[in-house]
Amino acid sequence: MNIDYFRKIADSEIDNPQWELTKQYLEVNKIENINNVYIYERYSIHKKHGYYFIKETDEKIEYISDVITFYYKVKNYQYFFCVEINIKKEEIEWIYMKNSTYCYLSARSENMTLEEMVNLTKLKYSCGATKGQKSYRGKKEIIFKTSWVEYKFTNETSFEIEEALNILLDELEKDKEGIKTLAKRTNASIIFCKYQYVSANAGINLDVKTINRLNELNLGLNIDMYCQGEYIK
């Protein structure tokens, strides 16, 4: 598949909006660009299930289409402008804003060192420190009051909480017993920082399967939510 071909279709909607919704979004948001090239974090290819109605009969018709979606970065904010393209028709099928989510496993301990904590699991940790260790934020010295470790498996943030959580769980489940031991011996939980566009959907929906996966690992959730941007006019 020629990804660049579909990206140009998406780019053209930013340059010359055909959708009224695009015009509304771009009145209050600017897409990041470098040397006049619009920056997107990722693209995804998936099947879309939907419905349309026949006006004359009000008949409801179900359809399935293959789509490619580009997640464009919005300047000065941490959410994404998304352009969804019907692959077969080679035309835009939908425009929407997607929230940004930072998701990782955090564990803290008053009694254990960083080395002792990371040795409880086979997974590679992202960052951490031992109680009493010094660090700096600019010129300010910080002394950690507890030992801590974080496990993060993707730098991409263009996922809703449900998506980000399942990506994280897929990795954590590669060492279930290690994570369960970590959760038992430390104060461990999954941390979310969700950046919500003010004119986008703010809901959270965790299905039973995902809740059971959390329960199996003995992990809870800690969710912080922030609203950003300007309302569409």
Secondary structure as GFF3:
##gff-version 3
##sequence-region A 1 233
A	DSSP	alpha_helix	3	15	.	.	.	ID=ss1
A	DSSP	alpha_helix	20	28	.	.	.	ID=ss2
A	DSSP	beta_strand	33	34	.	.	.	ID=ss3
A	DSSP	beta_strand	37	38	.	.	.	ID=ss4
A	DSSP	beta_strand	40	54	.	.	.	ID=ss5
A	DSSP	beta_strand	59	73	.	.	.	ID=ss6
A	DSSP	beta_strand	80	86	.	.	.	ID=ss7
A	DSSP	beta_strand	91	98	.	.	.	ID=ss8
A	DSSP	beta_strand	100	109	.	.	.	ID=ss9
A	DSSP	alpha_helix	114	118	.	.	.	ID=ss10
A	DSSP	beta_strand	127	129	.	.	.	ID=ss11
A	DSSP	beta_strand	134	137	.	.	.	ID=ss12
A	DSSP	beta_strand	140	143	.	.	.	ID=ss13
A	DSSP	beta_strand	147	151	.	.	.	ID=ss14
A	DSSP	alpha_helix	161	172	.	.	.	ID=ss15
A	DSSP	three_ten_helix	173	175	.	.	.	ID=ss16
A	DSSP	alpha_helix	176	185	.	.	.	ID=ss17
A	DSSP	beta_strand	187	197	.	.	.	ID=ss18
A	DSSP	alpha_helix	208	217	.	.	.	ID=ss19
A	DSSP	beta_strand	220	228	.	.	.	ID=ss20
###
